[in-house]
Amino acid sequence: TYMLKLFVFIVLFLYGANWVVIKLLLAKIVSERQKITVLKDDYWSALLTKKTRLQFHLFLIEAPRIYGFATGIPFRPYIFVSSAALKELTKKELEWLLLHEAGHNVLWHPALLVLIQLSCLLVGSALVLSLRLNLTQTVVLTAFIVIAQYQLNRILVEKKADEYALARMSDPQGMITVNQLMKRRVTSIFYKNYLLSRLFTPHVAYDERIAMAEEKLKHQ
């Protein structure tokens, strides 16, 4: 019985904690349009090297939605950016997106994300094994652990990447306009609804990012 509850917790936790990544991977698998190619752009490569002191490997994903993500470690950093972002964003807006993703690498966020998730998984597993919970209570506990992880990700990872990008941008106005654009275009209820976005996504709210940039402009 305990092993069944532990199995349920692990499966639900891993899905709940990684649903955004799983959604992206599934979209990549089912859509032939999302081809990945090396992005050869001397301007952005030079800008990122100048502002981060790292040599990034840039890749372009053929996709209709504006987004980017980072992988790797500071010794071998990678940034993936969608073709929609490259085509539709201004230089100021794309600078924020790329610097935000670069911040994840510079600040060792991929490794930190693994550490946070592993810690939450171990704590949750210990609670499942030590507490006399029924199956329903195990599911409720899983939801609380998932929510706790998202709060840690938002505070320790996403907000730090936003602060890193904002401190190095040539013009914070780009951070304002790109987040206004993404806010208008978002379709997922998990991002449109303020409460759901705070509970079940790791990202800083669009309005909060806009407020951060506006505050920066006030002090320039």
GULUM-990525 format. One record per residue: z, y, x of N, C-alpha, C, CB in turn; residue number from 0. Coordinates in Angstrom, 2 decimals, padded with zeros to 5 digits. Glycine has a CB too. Layout:
nzz;nyy;nxx;cazz;cayy;caxx;czz;cyy;cxx;cbzz;cbyy;cbxx;resi
Z;Y;X;Z;Y;X;Z;Y;X;Z;Y;X;NUM
...
This chain:
nzz;nyy;nxx;cazz;cayy;caxx;czz;cyy;cxx;cbzz;cbyy;cbxx;resi
000.00;-001.21;000.84;000.00;000.00;000.00;000.00;001.25;000.87;001.22;000.01;-000.94;0
000.85;001.24;001.89;000.91;002.39;002.79;-000.42;002.60;003.50;002.03;002.20;003.81;1
-001.05;001.50;003.89;-002.33;001.61;004.60;-003.42;002.14;003.69;-002.74;000.26;005.18;2
-003.38;001.77;002.41;-004.35;002.29;001.44;-004.18;003.79;001.28;-004.19;001.58;000.08;3
-002.94;004.23;001.15;-002.68;005.66;001.01;-003.09;006.42;002.27;-001.19;005.90;000.71;4
-002.84;005.82;003.42;-003.24;006.45;004.68;-004.76;006.55;004.76;-002.69;005.67;005.89;5
-005.45;005.49;004.34;-006.91;005.50;004.33;-007.44;006.59;003.41;-007.45;004.13;003.91;6
-006.87;006.68;002.21;-007.28;007.72;001.25;-007.06;009.10;001.84;-006.50;007.58;-000.07;7
-005.90;009.30;002.46;-005.61;010.61;003.07;-006.63;010.96;004.14;-004.20;010.62;003.67;8
-006.90;010.02;005.04;-007.81;010.30;006.16;-009.21;010.64;005.66;-007.87;009.10;007.12;9
-009.73;009.84;004.72;-011.08;010.07;004.20;-011.17;011.42;003.49;-011.49;008.95;003.25;10
-010.21;011.69;002.60;-010.24;012.96;001.85;-010.02;014.15;002.77;-009.18;012.95;000.75;11
-009.13;014.00;003.74;-008.87;015.10;004.66;-010.10;015.43;005.49;-007.69;014.77;005.57;12
-010.72;014.41;006.06;-011.88;014.65;006.92;-013.03;015.28;006.14;-012.35;013.36;007.57;13
-013.21;014.84;004.89;-014.26;015.46;004.08;-013.88;016.89;003.70;-014.53;014.62;002.81;14
-012.67;017.08;003.21;-012.24;018.41;002.78;-012.22;019.41;003.91;-010.88;018.34;002.15;15
-011.84;018.96;005.10;-011.74;019.86;006.25;-013.08;020.18;006.88;-010.83;019.26;007.29;16
-014.10;019.37;006.55;-015.40;019.53;007.21;-016.56;019.65;006.24;-015.64;018.38;008.14;17
-016.29;020.01;004.98;-017.36;019.99;003.99;-018.48;020.97;004.32;-016.80;020.30;002.62;18
-018.15;022.09;004.95;-019.18;023.07;005.31;-020.14;022.47;006.34;-018.53;024.37;005.87;19
-019.59;021.82;007.35;-020.42;021.18;008.39;-021.22;020.04;007.80;-019.54;020.68;009.56;20
-020.59;019.23;006.95;-021.28;018.10;006.32;-022.45;018.60;005.48;-020.31;017.29;005.44;21
-022.25;019.69;004.77;-023.32;020.26;003.94;-024.50;020.69;004.81;-022.79;021.46;003.13;22
-024.22;021.31;005.94;-025.29;021.74;006.85;-026.05;020.54;007.43;-024.72;022.59;007.99;23
-025.30;019.50;007.79;-025.94;018.32;008.37;-026.82;017.61;007.34;-024.87;017.35;008.90;24
-026.34;017.52;006.10;-027.13;016.89;005.05;-028.40;017.69;004.76;-026.29;016.75;003.77;25
-028.27;019.02;004.79;-029.44;019.86;004.56;-030.47;019.65;005.66;-029.04;021.34;004.50;26
-029.97;019.46;006.89;-030.88;019.21;008.02;-031.59;017.87;007.86;-030.10;019.25;009.35;27
-030.88;016.86;007.36;-031.45;015.53;007.22;-032.51;015.47;006.13;-030.36;014.52;006.93;28
-032.22;016.09;004.98;-033.11;015.95;003.82;-034.26;016.95;003.84;-032.32;016.13;002.55;29
-034.17;017.98;004.66;-035.22;019.00;004.67;-036.03;018.95;005.95;-034.62;020.39;004.48;30
-037.31;018.70;005.83;-038.18;018.69;007.00;-038.45;020.10;007.52;-039.50;018.00;006.67;31
-038.14;021.10;006.69;-038.41;022.48;007.09;-037.46;022.95;008.19;-038.30;023.40;005.89;32
-036.29;022.34;008.27;-035.30;022.81;009.22;-035.53;022.21;010.61;-033.90;022.46;008.73;33
-036.60;022.63;011.22;-036.91;022.19;012.57;-036.18;023.07;013.59;-038.45;022.22;012.82;34
-035.75;022.47;014.67;-035.01;023.19;015.71;-035.87;023.31;016.96;-033.67;022.48;016.03;35
-036.00;024.53;017.44;-036.77;024.78;018.66;-035.98;025.70;019.58;-038.16;025.40;018.32;36
-036.34;025.69;020.83;-035.69;026.59;021.79;-036.11;028.02;021.48;-036.06;026.21;023.27;37
-035.13;028.92;021.45;-035.42;030.33;021.20;-035.56;031.04;022.54;-034.30;030.99;020.32;38
-036.76;031.40;022.88;-037.03;032.09;024.14;-037.13;033.58;023.87;-038.32;031.55;024.82;39
-036.05;034.28;024.06;-036.00;035.72;023.79;-035.22;036.38;024.92;-035.34;036.02;022.40;40
-035.93;037.03;025.82;-035.29;037.63;026.99;-034.30;038.73;026.61;-036.35;038.20;027.92;41
-034.61;039.46;025.54;-033.74;040.57;025.14;-032.34;040.06;024.77;-034.35;041.34;023.95;42
-032.30;039.06;023.85;-031.00;038.56;023.39;-030.30;037.75;024.46;-031.18;037.72;022.13;43
-031.04;037.04;025.26;-030.42;036.29;026.36;-029.75;037.23;027.35;-031.47;035.42;027.08;44
-030.44;038.32;027.68;-029.89;039.29;028.63;-028.69;040.03;028.03;-030.96;040.30;029.05;45
-028.78;040.37;026.74;-027.69;041.09;026.09;-026.42;040.23;026.04;-028.09;041.52;024.68;46
-026.58;038.97;025.67;-025.42;038.08;025.59;-024.81;037.85;026.97;-025.81;036.74;024.96;47
-025.65;037.69;027.98;-025.14;037.51;029.34;-024.38;038.74;029.81;-026.29;037.20;030.31;48
-024.93;039.91;029.50;-024.29;041.16;029.91;-022.93;041.35;029.23;-025.20;042.34;029.59;49
-022.84;041.03;027.94;-021.62;041.32;027.18;-020.59;040.20;027.21;-021.98;041.63;025.76;50
-021.00;039.00;027.59;-020.06;037.88;027.61;-019.89;037.26;028.99;-020.51;036.83;026.65;51
-020.83;037.57;029.91;-020.85;036.99;031.25;-021.08;035.48;031.23;-019.56;037.30;031.96;52
-021.71;035.01;030.17;-022.08;033.61;030.07;-023.59;033.49;029.86;-021.32;032.91;028.92;53
-024.15;032.39;030.31;-025.58;032.14;030.14;-025.76;031.19;028.96;-026.22;031.54;031.45;54
-026.20;031.73;027.84;-026.30;030.95;026.61;-027.64;030.24;026.49;-026.08;031.83;025.41;55
-027.60;029.06;025.88;-028.81;028.34;025.48;-029.02;028.63;024.00;-028.69;026.78;025.76;56
-030.11;029.29;023.66;-030.37;029.73;022.29;-031.37;028.81;021.61;-030.88;031.18;022.28;57
-031.09;028.50;020.34;-031.98;027.64;019.56;-032.25;028.26;018.19;-031.39;026.22;019.41;58
-033.45;028.03;017.69;-033.88;028.57;016.40;-034.00;027.44;015.39;-035.23;029.31;016.54;59
-033.35;027.62;014.23;-033.42;026.65;013.14;-034.29;027.23;012.04;-032.00;026.29;012.60;60
-035.34;026.53;011.66;-036.18;026.98;010.56;-035.42;026.79;009.25;-037.54;026.20;010.53;61
-034.92;027.89;008.72;-034.11;027.82;007.50;-034.21;029.15;006.76;-032.63;027.48;007.83;62
-034.17;029.11;005.42;-034.32;030.33;004.62;-033.04;031.14;004.46;-034.84;029.98;003.28;63
-031.91;030.59;004.94;-030.63;031.28;004.77;-030.18;031.89;006.08;-029.56;030.31;004.25;64
-029.52;033.04;006.00;-029.03;033.74;007.19;-027.72;033.10;007.66;-028.83;035.26;006.91;65
-027.75;032.51;008.85;-026.52;031.95;009.41;-026.73;031.63;010.89;-026.08;030.69;008.64;66
-025.63;031.34;011.55;-025.66;030.91;012.94;-024.43;030.09;013.21;-025.76;032.11;013.89;67
-024.44;029.32;014.29;-023.23;028.60;014.69;-023.29;028.32;016.19;-023.08;027.29;013.89;68
-022.12;028.08;016.75;-022.00;027.85;018.19;-021.44;026.46;018.45;-021.10;028.92;018.84;69
-021.87;025.87;019.56;-021.32;024.60;020.00;-021.14;024.66;021.52;-022.23;023.40;019.58;70
-020.52;023.62;022.05;-020.37;023.56;023.50;-019.08;024.19;023.98;-021.52;024.23;024.17;71
-019.00;024.41;025.28;-017.86;025.03;025.93;-018.38;026.16;026.81;-017.04;023.98;026.78;72
-017.49;027.03;027.31;-017.97;028.16;028.12;-018.86;027.77;029.29;-016.80;028.91;028.65;73
-018.69;026.56;029.84;-019.52;026.14;030.96;-020.94;025.76;030.52;-018.87;024.96;031.68;74
-021.08;025.43;029.25;-022.39;025.05;028.72;-022.46;025.46;027.25;-022.64;023.51;028.89;75
-022.63;026.75;026.98;-022.58;027.25;025.60;-023.94;027.22;024.90;-022.05;028.67;025.59;76
-023.91;026.90;023.62;-025.12;026.87;022.80;-024.91;027.73;021.56;-025.49;025.42;022.41;77
-025.96;028.45;021.17;-025.94;029.19;019.91;-027.19;028.82;019.12;-025.86;030.74;020.15;78
-027.00;028.48;017.85;-028.09;028.18;016.93;-028.15;029.30;015.89;-027.91;026.78;016.26;79
-029.33;029.82;015.65;-029.49;030.90;014.68;-030.68;030.57;013.77;-029.71;032.28;015.40;80
-030.56;030.91;012.50;-031.63;030.58;011.55;-032.81;031.53;011.70;-031.10;030.62;010.11;81
-033.99;031.04;011.33;-035.19;031.88;011.38;-035.07;033.06;010.42;-036.44;031.05;011.04;82
-034.36;032.87;009.31;-034.16;033.97;008.36;-033.38;035.11;008.99;-033.43;033.47;007.10;83
-032.36;034.76;009.78;-031.57;035.79;010.46;-032.44;036.56;011.45;-030.37;035.16;011.19;84
-033.26;035.83;012.19;-034.11;036.47;013.19;-035.15;037.39;012.55;-034.80;035.42;014.05;85
-035.65;037.01;011.39;-036.71;037.78;010.73;-036.17;038.96;009.93;-037.51;036.89;009.83;86
-035.04;038.78;009.27;-034.58;039.75;008.28;-033.54;040.74;008.80;-034.02;039.04;007.12;87
-032.78;040.37;009.81;-031.71;041.26;010.27;-032.23;042.29;011.26;-030.58;040.44;010.90;88
-031.61;043.46;011.21;-031.91;044.48;012.21;-031.26;044.07;013.53;-031.41;045.88;011.75;89
-031.59;044.78;014.59;-030.99;044.47;015.90;-029.48;044.61;015.87;-031.59;045.37;016.98;90
-028.99;045.65;015.19;-027.55;045.86;015.12;-026.87;044.72;014.37;-027.23;047.21;014.44;91
-027.51;044.24;013.30;-026.94;043.16;012.49;-026.97;041.84;013.25;-027.68;043.04;011.16;92
-028.10;041.56;013.89;-028.23;040.31;014.65;-027.30;040.32;015.87;-029.68;040.10;015.09;93
-027.05;041.49;016.41;-026.12;041.59;017.54;-024.74;041.11;017.11;-026.05;043.04;018.06;94
-024.29;041.52;015.92;-022.98;041.07;015.45;-022.97;039.55;015.27;-022.61;041.75;014.11;95
-023.99;039.01;014.63;-024.04;037.57;014.39;-023.99;036.79;015.70;-025.31;037.21;013.62;96
-024.78;037.19;016.68;-024.82;036.48;017.96;-023.53;036.65;018.76;-026.00;036.96;018.78;97
-022.98;037.86;018.74;-021.72;038.09;019.47;-020.56;037.34;018.81;-021.41;039.59;019.54;98
-020.59;037.24;017.49;-019.55;036.47;016.79;-019.62;035.01;017.24;-019.73;036.57;015.24;99
-020.81;034.43;017.25;-020.95;033.05;017.68;-020.63;032.90;019.16;-022.37;032.55;017.40;100
-021.04;033.87;019.97;-020.71;033.83;021.40;-019.20;033.86;021.61;-021.37;035.00;022.13;101
-018.51;034.62;020.77;-017.05;034.70;020.87;-016.39;033.34;020.72;-016.52;035.65;019.82;102
-016.96;032.50;019.86;-016.41;031.15;019.70;-016.44;030.39;021.02;-017.19;030.38;018.62;103
-017.54;030.51;021.75;-017.64;029.80;023.04;-016.72;030.40;024.09;-019.08;029.83;023.54;104
-016.75;031.72;024.20;-015.94;032.40;025.22;-014.46;032.07;025.03;-016.17;033.93;025.16;105
-014.02;032.02;023.78;-012.61;031.82;023.47;-012.24;030.34;023.29;-012.25;032.58;022.22;106
-013.13;029.43;023.66;-012.88;027.99;023.59;-012.61;027.51;022.16;-011.72;027.63;024.48;107
-013.25;028.10;021.18;-012.98;027.74;019.80;-013.41;026.32;019.41;-013.66;028.71;018.91;108
-014.53;025.79;019.93;-014.84;024.39;019.58;-013.71;023.43;019.94;-016.11;023.96;020.29;109
-013.12;023.63;021.12;-011.99;022.78;021.53;-010.77;023.06;020.67;-011.66;022.99;023.02;110
-010.54;024.33;020.34;-009.39;024.70;019.51;-009.51;024.11;018.11;-009.25;026.22;019.43;111
-010.73;024.10;017.57;-010.95;023.53;016.24;-010.61;022.04;016.22;-012.41;023.74;015.79;112
-011.01;021.34;017.27;-010.68;019.91;017.37;-009.17;019.72;017.43;-011.35;019.28;018.61;113
-008.49;020.56;018.20;-007.03;020.47;018.35;-006.34;020.75;017.02;-006.53;021.45;019.43;114
-006.79;021.77;016.29;-006.19;022.10;014.99;-006.38;020.96;014.01;-006.79;023.40;014.43;115
-007.61;020.44;013.95;-007.87;019.36;012.99;-007.09;018.10;013.34;-009.36;019.06;012.94;116
-007.03;017.76;014.62;-006.28;016.58;015.04;-004.79;016.73;014.73;-006.48;016.33;016.55;117
-004.26;017.94;014.94;-002.84;018.19;014.65;-002.56;018.03;013.16;-002.44;019.60;015.13;118
-003.41;018.60;012.33;-003.23;018.48;010.88;-003.37;017.03;010.43;-004.25;019.35;010.14;119
-004.30;016.30;011.04;-004.50;014.90;010.69;-003.27;014.07;011.05;-005.74;014.35;011.41;120
-002.70;014.31;012.22;-001.52;013.56;012.66;-000.29;013.90;011.82;-001.24;013.85;014.13;121
-000.11;015.18;011.52;001.03;015.59;010.69;000.90;014.99;009.29;001.11;017.14;010.60;122
-000.28;015.09;008.71;-000.49;014.53;007.38;-000.30;013.03;007.36;-001.86;014.87;006.89;123
-000.81;012.32;008.37;-000.66;010.87;008.44;000.82;010.48;008.55;-001.44;010.30;009.63;124
001.57;011.23;009.35;003.00;010.96;009.50;003.73;011.16;008.18;003.60;011.88;010.59;125
003.36;012.19;007.43;003.99;012.44;006.13;003.65;011.35;005.13;003.56;013.81;005.58;126
002.41;010.91;005.13;002.00;009.84;004.22;002.78;008.56;004.49;000.48;009.57;004.34;127
002.98;008.25;005.76;003.67;007.02;006.13;005.19;007.12;005.95;003.36;006.68;007.57;128
005.74;008.33;006.05;007.20;008.48;005.99;007.72;008.78;004.58;007.64;009.58;006.93;129
006.91;009.44;003.77;007.34;009.79;002.41;006.91;008.71;001.41;006.77;011.16;001.99;130
007.70;008.50;000.43;007.36;007.51;-000.60;006.54;008.17;-001.69;008.64;006.85;-001.19;131
005.28;008.37;-001.41;004.39;009.06;-002.34;003.51;008.06;-003.07;003.53;010.09;-001.60;132
003.21;008.35;-004.34;002.21;007.55;-005.03;000.83;008.08;-004.67;002.44;007.56;-006.57;133
-000.20;007.47;-005.23;-001.56;007.85;-004.85;-001.88;009.29;-005.24;-002.57;006.90;-005.49;134
-001.44;009.69;-006.42;-001.68;011.07;-006.88;-001.00;012.07;-005.96;-001.18;011.26;-008.32;135
000.23;011.79;-005.58;000.96;012.68;-004.68;000.30;012.73;-003.30;002.42;012.22;-004.55;136
-000.28;011.61;-002.87;-000.99;011.58;-001.60;-002.20;012.51;-001.63;-001.43;010.15;-001.25;137
-002.93;012.50;-002.75;-004.09;013.39;-002.90;-003.65;014.85;-002.89;-004.86;013.07;-004.22;138
-002.55;015.16;-003.57;-002.03;016.54;-003.59;-001.61;016.96;-002.18;-000.83;016.65;-004.56;139
-000.93;016.07;-001.47;-000.54;016.37;-000.09;-001.77;016.64;000.77;000.28;015.21;000.51;140
-002.81;015.84;000.58;-004.06;016.03;001.34;-004.63;017.42;001.12;-005.09;014.97;000.96;141
-004.63;017.87;-000.14;-005.15;019.20;-000.47;-004.35;020.28;000.26;-005.09;019.44;-001.99;142
-003.03;020.14;000.31;-002.21;021.13;001.00;-002.48;021.14;002.51;-000.72;020.85;000.75;143
-002.69;019.96;003.10;-002.98;019.89;004.53;-004.34;020.50;004.84;-002.93;018.42;005.02;144
-005.32;020.25;003.97;-006.65;020.84;004.14;-006.57;022.37;004.07;-007.64;020.31;003.07;145
-005.84;022.87;003.08;-005.68;024.32;002.93;-004.99;024.92;004.15;-004.88;024.64;001.64;146
-003.97;024.21;004.66;-003.25;024.69;005.85;-004.20;024.79;007.04;-002.06;023.76;006.19;147
-005.08;023.79;007.19;-006.03;023.84;008.30;-006.96;025.03;008.18;-006.84;022.55;008.37;148
-007.44;025.30;006.98;-008.35;026.43;006.80;-007.67;027.76;007.13;-008.88;026.46;005.36;149
-006.39;027.87;006.82;-005.68;029.10;007.15;-005.56;029.27;008.66;-004.27;029.11;006.50;150
-005.29;028.17;009.35;-005.21;028.21;010.82;-006.57;028.54;011.42;-004.71;026.87;011.38;151
-007.63;027.94;010.87;-008.98;028.22;011.37;-009.34;029.69;011.19;-010.02;027.34;010.66;152
-008.97;030.24;010.02;-009.31;031.63;009.74;-008.59;032.58;010.70;-008.97;031.98;008.29;153
-007.30;032.33;010.91;-006.49;033.24;011.72;-006.78;033.09;013.22;-005.01;033.00;011.45;154
-006.85;031.85;013.68;-006.94;031.58;015.12;-008.37;031.50;015.64;-006.24;030.32;015.43;155
-009.34;031.31;014.75;-010.71;031.11;015.19;-011.65;032.19;014.66;-011.20;029.74;014.77;156
-011.88;032.20;013.35;-012.88;033.09;012.79;-012.53;034.58;012.96;-013.07;032.79;011.32;157
-011.28;034.92;012.72;-010.90;036.34;012.86;-010.97;036.77;014.31;-009.49;036.58;012.30;158
-010.61;035.88;015.22;-010.69;036.21;016.65;-012.14;036.41;017.09;-010.03;035.10;017.50;159
-013.06;035.61;016.54;-014.47;035.78;016.87;-015.00;037.10;016.32;-015.31;034.60;016.32;160
-014.54;037.48;015.12;-014.92;038.78;014.56;-014.42;039.92;015.43;-014.37;038.92;013.13;161
-013.17;039.82;015.88;-012.60;040.87;016.73;-013.33;040.94;018.07;-011.10;040.61;016.96;162
-013.69;039.78;018.60;-014.42;039.74;019.87;-015.77;040.44;019.73;-014.63;038.27;020.33;163
-016.50;040.12;018.66;-017.81;040.74;018.45;-017.69;042.24;018.21;-018.52;040.09;017.26;164
-016.72;042.63;017.40;-016.55;044.04;017.05;-016.24;044.88;018.29;-015.44;044.20;016.01;165
-015.48;044.34;019.21;-015.09;045.07;020.42;-016.27;045.28;021.37;-013.98;044.32;021.15;166
-017.34;044.50;021.20;-018.46;044.56;022.14;-019.76;045.04;021.52;-018.69;043.21;022.73;167
-019.75;045.32;020.22;-020.96;045.77;019.54;-021.34;047.19;019.95;-020.78;045.71;018.02;168
-022.63;047.45;019.99;-023.08;048.81;020.27;-022.86;049.72;019.08;-024.54;048.81;020.66;169
-022.89;049.15;017.86;-022.69;049.94;016.65;-022.06;049.06;015.57;-024.03;050.57;016.16;170
-020.79;049.29;015.20;-020.12;048.48;014.17;-020.79;048.54;012.80;-018.69;048.93;014.04;171
-021.69;049.51;012.60;-022.39;049.60;011.33;-023.18;048.32;011.05;-023.33;050.83;011.32;172
-023.64;047.66;012.11;-024.37;046.41;011.94;-023.51;045.32;011.31;-024.90;045.93;013.27;173
-022.23;045.30;011.65;-021.31;044.33;011.06;-021.12;044.60;009.58;-019.95;044.36;011.79;174
-021.12;045.87;009.22;-020.95;046.25;007.81;-022.16;045.82;006.99;-020.75;047.78;007.68;175
-023.34;046.20;007.43;-024.53;045.95;006.62;-024.89;044.46;006.53;-025.71;046.73;007.19;176
-024.67;043.69;007.60;-025.00;042.27;007.54;-024.05;041.53;006.61;-024.97;041.65;008.94;177
-022.79;041.93;006.58;-021.84;041.28;005.68;-022.06;041.71;004.23;-020.40;041.59;006.10;178
-022.50;042.93;004.04;-022.89;043.35;002.70;-024.07;042.52;002.20;-023.24;044.85;002.67;179
-025.02;042.27;003.09;-026.20;041.48;002.73;-025.81;040.04;002.40;-027.22;041.50;003.87;180
-024.98;039.43;003.24;-024.58;038.04;003.00;-023.74;037.93;001.72;-023.78;037.50;004.20;181
-022.93;038.93;001.45;-022.13;038.92;000.22;-023.02;038.95;-001.01;-021.17;040.10;000.21;182
-024.09;039.73;-000.98;-025.01;039.81;-002.11;-025.76;038.50;-002.33;-026.00;040.95;-001.91;183
-026.04;037.80;-001.25;-026.88;036.61;-001.35;-026.12;035.30;-001.51;-027.73;036.51;-000.14;184
-024.83;035.29;-001.28;-024.08;034.05;-001.34;-024.15;033.45;-002.75;-022.62;034.27;-000.92;185
-024.32;032.14;-002.81;-024.43;031.46;-004.11;-023.31;030.47;-004.36;-025.76;030.75;-004.20;186
-022.70;029.95;-003.30;-021.63;028.96;-003.46;-020.41;029.59;-004.10;-021.26;028.36;-002.10;187
-019.85;028.90;-005.09;-018.65;029.40;-005.76;-017.48;029.48;-004.80;-018.30;028.52;-006.95;188
-017.51;028.67;-003.75;-016.42;028.68;-002.78;-016.42;029.96;-001.94;-016.52;027.45;-001.86;189
-017.54;030.67;-001.93;-017.61;031.94;-001.22;-017.64;033.14;-002.17;-018.83;031.97;-000.33;190
-018.12;032.93;-003.38;-018.18;034.03;-004.35;-016.79;034.33;-004.93;-019.15;033.69;-005.49;191
-016.00;033.28;-005.14;-014.67;033.44;-005.70;-013.66;033.71;-004.59;-014.26;032.19;-006.50;192
-012.91;034.81;-004.70;-012.01;035.22;-003.62;-010.95;034.16;-003.34;-011.34;036.54;-003.97;193
-010.32;033.61;-004.40;-009.25;032.65;-004.21;-009.76;031.36;-003.57;-008.57;032.34;-005.54;194
-010.89;030.84;-004.07;-011.45;029.62;-003.50;-011.88;029.82;-002.05;-012.63;029.16;-004.35;195
-012.43;030.99;-001.75;-012.85;031.25;-000.37;-011.65;031.31;000.57;-013.64;032.56;-000.29;196
-010.52;031.82;000.08;-009.32;031.89;000.91;-008.70;030.52;001.11;-008.30;032.83;000.28;197
-008.82;029.65;000.10;-008.17;028.35;000.16;-009.02;027.28;000.84;-007.82;027.89;-001.22;198
-010.32;027.28;000.59;-011.15;026.15;000.98;-012.30;026.48;001.93;-011.70;025.51;-000.22;199
-012.29;027.65;002.54;-013.26;027.95;003.59;-012.51;028.59;004.77;-014.41;028.90;003.06;200
-013.02;028.41;005.97;-012.34;028.96;007.14;-012.72;030.40;007.46;-012.61;028.11;008.33;201
-013.71;030.94;006.76;-014.28;032.22;007.16;-013.50;033.41;006.63;-015.69;032.31;006.70;202
-013.56;034.48;007.38;-012.98;035.75;006.95;-013.84;036.30;005.82;-012.88;036.77;008.14;203
-013.22;036.84;004.78;-013.95;037.35;003.63;-014.89;038.48;004.04;-012.98;037.83;002.54;204
-016.02;038.58;003.36;-017.00;039.63;003.68;-016.36;041.01;003.62;-018.20;039.56;002.72;205
-015.59;041.26;002.56;-014.97;042.58;002.40;-013.98;042.88;003.52;-014.26;042.67;001.05;206
-013.29;041.86;003.99;-012.34;042.05;005.09;-013.07;042.40;006.39;-011.49;040.78;005.29;207
-014.21;041.74;006.62;-015.00;042.06;007.81;-015.54;043.49;007.73;-016.17;041.06;007.97;208
-016.00;043.87;006.55;-016.51;045.23;006.36;-015.41;046.25;006.64;-017.06;045.42;004.93;209
-014.20;045.97;006.14;-013.07;046.87;006.36;-012.72;046.97;007.85;-011.84;046.39;005.56;210
-012.82;045.85;008.57;-012.55;045.86;010.02;-013.53;046.79;010.74;-012.66;044.44;010.59;211
-014.81;046.70;010.37;-015.82;047.52;011.03;-015.67;048.99;010.66;-017.22;047.03;010.66;212
-015.33;049.26;009.40;-015.14;050.64;008.98;-013.96;051.27;009.71;-014.92;050.72;007.46;213
-012.91;050.49;009.94;-011.75;050.99;010.68;-012.14;051.30;012.13;-010.60;049.96;010.63;214
-012.99;050.45;012.70;-013.45;050.66;014.07;-014.26;051.95;014.16;-014.29;049.47;014.55;215
-015.12;052.21;013.16;-015.92;053.42;013.16;-015.06;054.68;013.08;-016.90;053.39;012.00;216
-013.96;054.61;012.37;-013.06;055.75;012.23;-012.47;056.19;013.57;-011.95;055.42;011.27;217
-012.30;055.23;014.47;-011.65;055.52;015.73;-012.62;055.67;016.91;-010.66;054.44;016.03;218
-013.89;055.72;016.60;-014.88;055.93;017.67;-015.05;057.40;018.00;-016.22;055.34;017.28;219
